[in-house]
Amino acid sequence: MKKLLFITLIAVAILVACAKVPITGRKQMNLVSESTIMGMADTQYQEVLQASRLVPDSDPRTRQVKSVGDKIAAAATKYLKDNKQGKRVEGFQWAFNLIDEPTVNAWCMPGGKVAFYTGILPITANEPGLAVVMGHEVAHAIARHGNERMSQAIALQGAGMTVEVLTSQKPGLARDIFLQSMGVGGQLGMLAYSRTHETEADKMGLIFMAMAGYDPREAPKFWERMSAGSGGGAPPELLSTHPSDATRIRDLEAFMPEALKYYKP
C-alpha cells in the first residue's frame, strides 16, 4: 500500500512539475519548488562570496563582467516575456561577481546568482567572448538545469525523500547535493551538467547574447580557444565530461542561422 501511494504521488508530481525549456522545447521534470531552490541558492552564493577573494567593483574586469551580465540578463528576460514565459524569471535577483582564482570556470545558481573566476578571462579574451560564457551560464539558470539535477540526486536518496526532509535530516548532504547540482566549481567540487544540458545552454546562450548585441559567431571562436588552452592535458572544469570540442563547435555552427536572426549590430 505504501509503495502504491508513493508511486501515485510521484506520478502526480511528474504531471505537475512537467514543463518545457524555452527555445529548445524539451520537456523537463523539476520536483523541487523554485522558491525553495532559490532560497538555498541565495544562502550558498553568499557563503561562496564570503569564502572567496572577490575582485573589487572598481576593477575594469569586474565592471566588464557586471556590464555584460546586465545586458545578457535583460535580453534573456525580454525573450521570455516576448514568448509568454516570463514566469521563468519570477523572483530572480541577478548578481554578478568576479572571484580572484585561477580556476577556468564560471557558474550561475538559480535566481540569477552568477560567479566568474579570473582564470577564465584570458580565454574569453574580449567582451564578446565573455558574453559567450555569460549567455551559457544564464541559460543554465533559466532552463532550470540545476533543479533537474537536484531532483534526480534527491530521488536517488530513497523513496519519499524530499528536499525539505533531506535538509532537516542531512543538512550537510543537502548542501553538497545542491552545490554539485549547480555545477559550482573551484574548491567546492562539481558534478558536471549532462551533455543534453550543455548543448541546450549553448543554443539558448547564443540567442541571449545575440539579443544583447553580441555577435553569436564569436561562440565557436571561444570554444576553439578553450580547447587550445587545455594544452592537450586534462580539460578545464568547464570542459570536463562536456561535449567534445569538435561536436560542440559543430552544434553551434548548425544553430547559428537561428541565432543570427536575433542579432542586430
LOVEX-390991 format. One line per 3 residues: number of its first residue (from 1); their letters; for each residue x, y, z of C-alpha. Coordinates in steps of 0.5 Angstrom, whole numbers, plus 500, padded with zeros to 3 digits. Example, Ala and Ser with C-alpha at 12.3 -4.5 7.8 and 13.67 -1.06 7.14 Angstrom:
LOVEX-390991
1	AS	525,491,516  527,498,514
end
This chain:
LOVEX-390991
1	MKK	500,500,500  506,505,502  509,503,495
4	LLF	503,504,491  502,511,495  509,513,493
7	ITL	508,511,486  502,515,486  505,521,489
10	IAV	511,521,484  506,521,478  502,527,481
13	AIL	509,530,482  511,529,475  505,532,472
16	VAC	505,538,476  513,539,475  513,538,468
19	AKV	515,544,464  518,546,457  525,549,457
22	PIT	525,556,453  528,556,446  529,548,445
25	GRK	522,546,448  525,540,451  520,537,457
28	QMN	523,537,464  521,535,471  523,539,477
31	LVS	521,536,483  524,542,488  520,548,488
34	EST	523,554,485  522,559,491  526,553,496
37	IMG	532,552,491  533,560,490  533,561,498
40	MAD	538,555,498  542,559,492  542,566,496
43	TQY	545,563,502  550,559,499  552,564,494
46	QEV	553,569,500  558,563,503  562,563,497
49	LQA	563,570,496  565,571,504  570,565,503
52	SRL	573,568,496  577,573,494  573,578,490
55	VPD	576,583,485  573,590,487  568,593,483
58	SDP	573,599,482  577,594,478  576,594,470
61	RTR	575,587,470  569,587,475  566,592,471
64	QVK	566,589,465  563,582,468  558,586,471
67	SVG	556,590,465  556,584,460  552,580,466
70	DKI	547,586,466  546,586,458  545,578,458
73	AAA	540,578,463  536,584,460  536,580,454
76	ATK	534,574,457  528,577,461  526,580,454
79	YLK	526,574,450  522,570,456  517,576,456
82	DNK	516,576,449  515,569,449  510,569,455
85	QGK	515,565,459  516,571,464  515,566,470
88	RVE	521,563,469  525,569,472  520,571,477
91	GFQ	524,572,484  530,573,480  535,578,483
94	WAF	541,578,479  548,578,482  555,578,478
97	NLI	561,577,482  569,576,480  573,571,484
100	DEP	580,572,484  582,565,483  586,561,477
103	TVN	580,556,476  578,556,469  570,556,470
106	AWC	564,560,471  557,558,474  550,561,475
109	MPG	546,559,481  538,559,481  535,566,482
112	GKV	541,569,477  547,569,482  553,569,478
115	AFY	560,568,479  566,568,474  573,566,476
118	TGI	579,571,474  582,564,471  577,564,465
121	LPI	579,571,463  585,570,459  581,565,455
124	TAN	574,570,454  580,575,451  575,580,450
127	EPG	568,583,452  564,578,446  568,572,449
130	LAV	566,574,456  558,574,453  559,567,450
133	VMG	560,565,457  555,569,461  550,567,456
136	HEV	551,560,457  551,561,465  545,565,465
139	AHA	542,560,460  543,554,465  539,558,471
142	IAR	533,560,466  533,553,464  533,550,471
145	HGN	538,545,470  540,545,477  533,544,479
148	ERM	533,538,475  540,535,477  538,536,484
151	SQA	531,533,483  535,527,480  540,527,486
154	IAL	535,527,492  531,522,488  537,517,489
157	QGA	537,518,496  531,514,497  523,513,497
160	GMT	519,519,500  525,523,501  524,531,499
163	VEV	529,537,500  526,539,506  527,532,509
166	LTS	534,532,507  535,539,509  533,537,516
169	QKP	536,530,517  542,531,513  544,538,512
172	GLA	551,537,510  549,532,505  543,537,502
175	RDI	549,543,502  553,538,498  548,536,493
178	FLQ	546,543,492  553,546,490  554,540,486
181	SMG	548,540,482  549,547,481  556,546,477
184	VGG	559,550,482  567,549,481  573,552,485
187	QLG	574,549,492  567,546,492  567,541,487
190	MLA	563,540,481  558,535,478  558,537,471
193	YSR	552,538,467  550,533,462  551,534,455
196	THE	544,535,454  544,541,459  551,543,456
199	TEA	548,543,449  542,546,451  545,552,455
202	DKM	550,553,449  544,554,444  540,559,449
205	GLI	546,563,450  547,564,443  540,567,443
208	FMA	541,571,449  548,574,447  545,576,440
211	MAG	539,580,443  544,583,448  548,586,442
214	YDP	554,581,441  556,577,435  554,570,436
217	REA	559,568,431  564,569,437  562,563,441
220	PKF	566,558,436  572,562,437  571,562,444
223	WER	571,554,445  577,554,440  581,558,445
226	MSA	578,554,451  581,547,447  587,550,446
229	GSG	588,553,453  588,545,455  595,544,452
232	GGA	593,537,451  593,535,458  587,535,463
235	PPE	581,539,461  579,545,465  573,544,469
238	LLS	568,548,464  570,542,459  570,536,464
241	THP	565,531,461  562,536,457  561,535,449
244	SDA	568,534,445  570,541,442  569,539,435
247	TRI	562,537,437  561,543,441  563,547,435
250	RDL	559,544,430  553,544,434  554,552,435
253	EAF	555,553,428  549,549,426  545,553,431
256	MPE	548,559,428  543,561,423  537,561,428
259	ALK	541,566,433  543,571,428  536,572,427
262	YYK	536,576,433  543,579,432  542,587,430
265	P	549,590,431
end
